[in-house]
Amino acid sequence: MILNVRVIPEASRNLIKKENGSLKAYLTKPADKGLANEQLINLLAEYLNVKRYQIEIIKGKTSRNKVVRISR
């Protein structure tokens, strides 16, 4: 499964919302040294009820717009 995710780093709380056919992820960590990407993977794993190793950012590692692959 492929998902488009819009990331908002340094938000006041961690939250995932569905919006216009994609996901919007609010993260408390800054977009520095991969901290936000790591938190995104943890949050998506919890939200989708999958293991962390099943989630891979395949596009946009340094962008707010990311493409994420979920393997089941």
Residue, then its C-alpha position, 0 to 999 in steps of 0.5 A: m500500500i502506498l500513502n501520500v503524507r503531508v508532515i507538519p513538524e514542531a506541532s503542539r501534539n502528535l496527530i494523524k488526520k485524513e484529508n483529501g485522500s491523503l494523510k496529514a501528520y502533525l509531529t512534535k519533533p523538529a525536522d532535524k537529523g531525521l527526528a520527524n521522519e522517525q516519529l512519523i514512522n512510529l506514529l503511522a505504525e500505531y495508527l495503521n496497526v503495523k510494525r515499524y519495519q513494515i513502513e518505509i519512506i520511499k520519496g520525500k525524506t527531506s520534504r514535507n510531502k512524503v510517499v510512504r510504502i506499507s508492506r503487509 
